[in-house]
Amino acid sequence: MTSYLLLVCAAFVAGLINSVAGGGSFLTFPALVFTGVPSIVANASSTVALLPGTLASSWGYREDFRADPRFPFRSLLAVSLAGGIVGALLLLLTPQRTFDALIPWLMLAATLLFALGPRLSPALRRRVKIGAFSVVALQFLIAIYGGYFGGAIGILMLAVWTVLGLTDVHAMNANRTLLASVLNAVAAALFIIARKVWWPQTLAMLVAGVIGGYAGARCAKRVNPRYVRMVIIAIGAGITTAFFLRGR
């Protein structure tokens, strides 16, 4: 019961922070691993558990979707689907021992991306000019990473779109949650088909994640994402350290 309480709390908070700033997998994936779920199964189960929450966040942001001629939404949607499939297949083909060795480094990379993302965007915008084709190509790479592991994909998307010149934060968040839902949906379908999901833990987290995701989207405009990000970075750093120590 203690393990399930931890998983439910982690999923609820993950749903909240996914809708405000992203990074919910920093909580759900480690919670599953630390309660005894094998790492590849934990990654797959976390993806499935958080998917309804990100869909709920997308619905919560429904009033913020706005058309922008610079934003090739249909192309981004297509490559998100394709990249999510490629990333999920790569995960399923990765040996368990190899993925265990990669976990600390993936967590470290995701934490650094999450921490440096807001500083990265202005620096890139001053030095790089990109168009719609480059945005679509980068989205494909982000989707592959998202299907494989998923940490900080929202930050990567926002960084690329900021370089493109988009400035409407709420509209970007609306598109971020929708595209993340799309690539996670195809990944989740493959994980389910491959029987890499532990359903009792996943279902408990799924319900909590939906509640947290919808509540977070409705409250996001009244919450300062900066403070949420600081908490997530601290959590990510702590969990990354724990994984490195665990592997010694």
Phi, psi and omega in degrees: 000324178297320179297316180292324177296319177298317182294318180295315179297317180298319182291320179297312180294323178298319177298319178298307187286334175299322183282337182266312187220353186082171177099014183297331180292344174299339180258313188289316181298309178297324180300318178294316181297315184287348174260012171102008180275131177304147192300316180293318176296321179297318179295316179294316181294322178297319179299313180295318183294324184274345184302308179300328178295319178290327174295319177296323178295319178300318178294323177295331179268009190304331181281352184257000176288125181224139177286140177221124183299338179277350189252103183281075190299315184297319178294319178297322178296317182295314182287335175294319176298311183295315181294324177298321178294314181298314181297318180295319178296321177299319178296316181294336179269354181278128176298148182303316182296321179296317180293322177301320179290331181280336188308307182301322181288323176295318177296318179297314180298317180295319180295317179295318177298318180295319183287321187265353183307309181298330177279331181292320184300307179298323180296317178293321182297328179285333188251339188234139173242122181234154179247190185297320182297316180296321178298318179295317179297317179293325178296324178298316178294318178298320181293323176299312177300319180296319178292332182277315183225303169102347183294128174071020179295327178297319179296319179298317179298313181297322179298314180295316182293328177294319177297326177296336178114006178284142184230347181283100186299317183293321177294320178294320177296322178298313179290324178300312182293324181290313181293323176297321178297320182295310182291326177289329181294315180290323177297315180299320179299318179292321179296321179293315179299322181280359180060045179254021182242130173267107193289321180302312178293318183296315182295321178298318180287328183299312181297315180295323180293323177296314180298315179294321181295315180290318179297321180294319180296323180287334182260355190301324183289345180256003182247137177281110182300336182300316181289324177297317180298319180299319179294317181296319179298317179297318178296314180299319179295317180295316181290322176300315178300318180297321179291321178296317179293324180296328183275357182282000000 
